[in-house]
Amino acid sequence: MTVDALEQMEADEERVISPAELFRKWEHGQWRLTELPIASDAADWAAMRPYARGELETMIEGFVLGEAAVSNTLSPLADAAPSLDSHQYLCTQIADEARHTRFFATYLQEMRSSRPSHEEVIAAALGSAGDAVSTIFDDELRTRTDHVRFHPEDTRAWYEAVTYYHLMAEGVLAMSVLGAMLSMVRQLRGSLPVLNTGLRNVIRDESRHMAFGMYAAREGVHTGHGDAVLATLMEAIPQVTMALVAPERKLPGTTLPPLRASIGKQHAHRYAGARRTLLRRMELIGLQSHTGEAGQAWDLAMKAAMTEYERRHGDPHPAGE
């Protein structure tokens, strides 16, 4: 791959890409899980500092849960797609999500000395999921896509589901965490090369998924469903910010002042980047007149999530200091 995955994602954010073009990009962007020597990362993984290893393991577990959930709930959106191009593109995404699930589950399987099965890895990820993540990937996605499954003629519901699915759950939440993971791996300076490669492959795939969400949402705005797209974005903001903060989990290392400041800066940067991503995409899909209210809603929701963190742990979130 000649273009960095994050650079390609940023370039794609500046334009809305048709499903037919996304299909072509999918054909030219194939990668094979079987060609990744995942087990060769094991020595580097074992040599990592416990804090860094724990952070990466938590994020990978989150993706095992998320990718399994989306691969299990995407088919109704493909079946009810308003055009053949959209249907065919969404079929490629189902394959992507299944491959991502196997990549992240296989990675944890190889890194853990107990060598759990794929089913055990996924079950463990489900068991460790926080309330906010479960709300998004288990409750909301399933409810919204099930409605489309049973009411494929409800075009408004299709645009609502795609907006929640592609723009918020994947485009804001998942891409924010993927970027943080890749940045963390890069800082290890050559360690975990297979995870580095796999993350870049996943980000390239997810940038296509996000691009489809932008295309579909813009079509929704331009065909009279803009109120549905906007309402879905606003409904998702508190859930996405809560999942980003994950207040049920006490951040490790925050008792040491220098490390606390560094952790706080990293998280604040991530949250600000997610906010910018949301507002920029709203502009591109035709909702530029509503970015002010969305920004205010994001700030209030982020404050509420950090307040919940402090309530649970008796300690302010370091990103809010």
Helices and strands as residue ranges (DSSP letters): H 5-13, H 19-28, G 33-35, G 38-41, H 42-47, H 50-73, H 75-79, H 84-111, H 118-128, H 131-134, I 135-140, H 141-150, H 155-162, I 163-174, H 175-186, H 193-220, I 221-225, H 226-245, H 257-285, G 288-290, H 291-313, G 318-320
